[in-house]
Amino acid sequence: MPITDATTSLATTWTEHAVVSFTAGTLATSAEMITEIESKLKRGTLGANSSPTSTSVNRWLVRAKEELMQVKSFDFSRRYAYATLTAGDYRVSLPPDYAGGSIRLNDQTNDYRLVPWPSHIFDSKFPDVDAESNGAPRVFTIKHMELWLAPPVNASTILELEYDRSSDDNTTTDFAYLPEVERFRCCDYALYEACESLEDWEKAKWYWDKWARGLGRSVGADARKKWKNMGFRAISIFENAALRSHQS
């Protein structure tokens, strides 16, 4: 999937690494999610002239996805993408669904990880990156929606980026990376919005409570999974050093 950013003057194309999809289940697409909402609203088929419209419901589903990803912290909230740079490049636009937070940047061509620097330190060390000789980049900083590298690359270089996704995806129908239970939760949120638009305050509150309870369970499940994957204990400094000693 191409990830093209149009928020800066740059036009870097990031391509997402192929990932294993979650089971499609009964809510494989946003259209099927709207059908699920229709069955709960009991107001017939939603379309361009219904109340609420299918366009509005789809918009509420997208908001639910974005709200969900703000609080999620498990693996599928991380996105992996790569871009190919050419000699002299040092400014790279970030993907449009990056919305802050930590990132990891690997130089796949030269097989090492770049070191992140705060922007004020980067600027004090490299006040004019364009004046630096080309080489293998070693450090980077983030300036709004751009990555700045130093030194500029000296040849065709593939960078791999790992970052937290915001759910500002290329299309409003992209729910495939969410487990199906999260898609059902998005339907709960859209139903809350739909009932509120119909001024059915009692049902709106009921669906809001259902959404909020589901969100709490989702966050709790993330925490348990992370702790379990660590063997219910922190990795010691000695284990960390031993693992690094086996790296070539």
C-alpha positions in Angstrom: 0.0 0.0 0.0 1.6 3.3 -1.0 1.6 5.9 1.8 1.9 9.4 0.2 2.3 12.5 2.2 1.0 15.9 0.9 1.4 18.0 4.0 4.9 19.3 3.1 6.6 20.4 0.0 8.2 16.9 -0.2 6.7 13.9 -1.8 8.3 10.9 -0.3 6.5 7.6 -1.0 6.5 5.1 1.9 5.4 1.6 1.1 3.9 -0.5 3.9 5.5 -3.9 4.6 3.2 -6.8 3.8 1.5 -8.0 7.0 -0.8 -10.9 7.9 -4.4 -9.8 7.9 -6.8 -10.5 10.7 -9.7 -12.9 10.1 -12.3 -11.2 8.0 -15.2 -12.7 10.1 -18.6 -11.1 9.6 -17.4 -7.5 9.5 -14.7 -7.7 6.8 -15.5 -4.3 5.2 -17.0 -0.9 6.2 -20.1 -1.8 4.2 -20.7 -4.8 6.4 -20.1 -2.7 9.4 -22.9 -0.3 8.1 -25.1 -3.3 7.7 -24.5 -4.3 11.3 -25.5 -0.7 12.3 -28.6 -0.9 10.2 -29.7 -4.0 12.0 -29.4 -2.2 15.4 -31.0 1.0 14.3 -34.0 -0.7 12.6 -34.7 2.2 10.3 -34.3 0.3 7.0 -31.4 0.6 4.6 -29.0 3.5 5.1 -28.2 5.5 2.0 -27.6 9.0 0.6 -31.1 10.2 1.7 -31.8 8.2 4.8 -31.6 9.6 8.3 -28.8 9.2 9.3 -27.1 8.9 5.9 -24.7 6.1 5.2 -22.0 8.8 4.6 -22.5 10.1 8.1 -22.3 6.6 9.6 -19.1 5.8 7.7 -17.7 9.1 9.0 -18.5 8.1 12.6 -16.9 4.7 12.0 -13.7 6.4 11.0 -13.8 8.6 14.1 -14.3 5.5 16.2 -11.2 3.9 14.6 -9.2 7.1 15.3 -10.4 7.3 18.9 -9.5 3.6 19.3 -6.0 4.0 18.0 -5.3 6.9 20.4 -5.5 4.6 23.3 -4.3 1.3 21.8 -0.7 0.3 22.5 -0.4 -3.3 21.2 1.6 -4.4 18.2 -1.0 -3.8 15.5 -1.0 -0.1 16.3 2.6 0.1 15.0 3.2 0.4 11.3 6.3 -0.6 9.3 7.1 1.1 6.0 10.1 1.7 3.8 11.3 4.3 1.3 14.2 4.5 -1.1 16.3 7.6 -1.0 18.8 8.9 -3.6 22.2 10.5 -3.1 22.0 13.9 -1.5 18.6 13.4 0.2 18.4 14.5 3.8 14.8 15.8 4.2 12.1 13.1 4.1 8.4 13.6 4.6 6.7 11.4 7.2 3.7 9.2 6.3 0.4 11.1 6.6 -0.9 8.8 9.4 2.1 9.7 11.7 0.7 11.8 14.5 3.6 12.2 16.9 5.3 9.8 19.3 8.5 7.7 19.2 9.8 6.2 15.9 12.5 3.8 15.0 14.5 4.4 11.8 16.7 1.7 10.3 19.1 1.9 7.4 18.4 -1.4 5.6 21.1 -0.8 3.0 23.9 -0.5 5.5 22.2 -2.6 8.3 22.1 -0.3 11.3 19.7 1.8 13.3 19.9 5.6 13.2 20.1 7.5 16.4 17.3 10.0 17.2 18.4 13.5 18.3 16.2 16.4 19.7 15.8 19.0 17.0 17.6 21.8 19.0 20.7 19.6 19.3 20.5 18.5 15.7 20.3 22.2 14.5 23.2 23.2 16.7 25.4 20.4 15.3 24.1 20.7 11.7 23.0 24.3 11.1 23.2 23.7 7.3 22.8 20.0 6.5 23.0 20.9 2.8 26.7 21.9 3.3 27.6 18.5 4.8 29.4 15.9 2.6 27.3 13.0 1.6 27.7 9.8 3.6 25.8 7.1 5.4 23.3 8.9 7.7 23.9 8.3 11.4 21.4 10.5 13.2 18.0 12.0 12.5 15.5 14.4 14.0 11.8 15.2 13.4 10.6 18.7 12.3 6.8 18.7 12.1 6.0 16.1 9.4 9.6 15.8 8.1 12.6 13.6 9.0 16.0 15.3 8.7 19.0 13.1 8.3 22.7 13.8 8.8 24.8 13.4 6.8 22.9 13.4 3.5 22.8 9.9 1.9 25.6 9.2 -0.5 23.9 6.5 -2.6 20.6 4.8 -3.1 19.5 3.9 0.4 16.4 2.0 1.8 15.1 3.3 5.1 12.7 1.3 7.2 10.4 3.3 9.5 8.5 2.0 12.5 5.9 4.3 14.1 2.5 4.6 15.8 -0.3 5.0 13.4 -3.0 7.5 13.9 -5.6 5.8 11.7 -5.6 8.8 9.3 -5.5 6.3 6.4 -5.6 6.7 2.7 -9.2 5.5 2.5 -12.1 5.5 4.9 -12.7 1.8 4.3 -9.4 0.6 5.8 -10.4 -1.3 8.9 -8.6 -4.5 7.9 -5.7 -4.1 10.4 -8.1 -4.1 13.4 -9.2 -7.4 15.0 -12.9 -8.0 14.5 -13.8 -7.3 18.1 -12.5 -3.8 17.6 -14.6 -3.4 14.5 -17.6 -4.3 16.5 -16.6 -1.6 19.0 -16.4 0.9 16.2 -20.0 0.0 15.3 -21.0 0.7 19.0 -19.5 4.2 18.7 -21.2 4.9 15.3 -24.5 3.7 16.9 -24.0 6.2 19.7 -23.5 9.0 17.2 -26.5 7.8 15.1 -28.8 7.8 18.1 -27.6 11.2 19.2 -28.3 12.6 15.7 -31.8 11.2 15.9 -32.2 12.8 19.4 -32.8 9.4 21.0 -30.8 10.4 24.1 -31.6 7.2 26.1 -30.2 4.9 23.4 -27.3 7.2 22.7 -26.3 7.0 26.3 -26.6 3.2 26.3 -24.4 2.8 23.2 -21.9 5.3 24.7 -21.6 3.3 27.8 -21.2 0.1 25.8 -18.4 1.8 23.7 -16.7 3.1 26.9 -16.8 -0.3 28.6 -15.4 -2.0 25.5 -12.6 0.6 25.2 -11.7 -0.1 28.8 -11.5 -3.9 28.2 -9.4 -3.3 25.1 -6.8 -1.2 26.9 -6.7 -3.8 29.8 -6.3 -6.6 27.3 -3.3 -4.8 25.7 -1.6 -4.4 29.1 -2.0 -8.1 29.9 -0.7 -9.2 26.6 2.4 -7.1 26.9 3.1 -8.3 30.5 2.6 -11.9 29.5 5.0 -11.6 26.5 7.6 -10.4 29.0 7.2 -13.6 31.0 5.5 -11.5 33.7 8.9 -9.8 34.5 11.2 -7.2 33.2 14.2 -8.1 31.0 17.4 -7.8 33.0 20.4 -5.8 31.9 22.4 -9.0 31.7 19.9 -10.7 29.4 19.9 -7.6 27.2 23.7 -7.6 27.0 23.8 -11.4 26.3 21.4 -11.0 23.4 23.3 -8.1 21.8 26.5 -10.1 22.0 25.1 -12.6 19.4 24.3 -9.9 16.9 26.7 -9.7 14.0 
